[in-house]
Amino acid sequence: RPMDDGLTLSYESSSTLMSETSNPIPTEAGTPDGMDRGQKVNLQFQPLDQFSVAGNVHASTTDAALPGSTVMTSGAGFTTQGKLPTNSIVIFGVNTDRTAADSIGASVTTDTSCDAQLSQPIGNLPLSAVLKAHYEETQVTGSPLGKMPSLEQSVTWKPAQDTSIQMGLRQQQYQEYPGVDNQFNAAIFADFSQKVIGNVTWHSYGELMNTRGLVDQ
């Protein structure tokens, strides 16, 4: 819903029902259905065409088959986007979530992530260079702090107004065990998008990934 002074308020709600055939835990009375619910409220402020900020609060609930194993997640996020005099577009975002089961003594997981993106047109050509960085920290009760950084470099080409091709390289470091940064992967990816007719768009994506451990391989 658009509001005064460049404000826009939006609300999202989702529900997913998992039937008993998708739940591997049987009970005497049969396997109960599971229900996932989620809500998100977002407020965006755009005082200028070249600058906008947005914030959101969100929550989700996963009802598992066993009593007391319902998982609840709540968090908040912030995003800002701006256009520089060089026609570069800069996007920065922060998100934090807290996840815990609905039972006494259950562990709590806190996840905090930061995202940054820079898009720079290349001269007068229909080319743009895109640089993305992602950093995520995960803290689980009783476990070491987990960290997962990644970096992505790509080039976007628009040979036609309704067609775009993106190709690039992504590197990511992750953890097989909490607190142990011993895994690394690199992926070459390609993304093809073309408008077919009206508002219908054909989208294809493919990647080739190489995964290895830094400790034992």
Salt bridges, closest charged atoms under 4 A:
ASP63 OD2 - ARG37 NH1 2.90
ASP97 OD1 - HIS58 NE2 2.55
ASP115 OD1 - HIS134 ND1 2.65
GLU136 OE1 - HIS134 NE2 3.14
GLU152 OE1 - ARG170 NH1 3.78
ASP191 OD1 - HIS203 NE2 3.26
GLU207 OE1 - ARG170 NH2 2.71
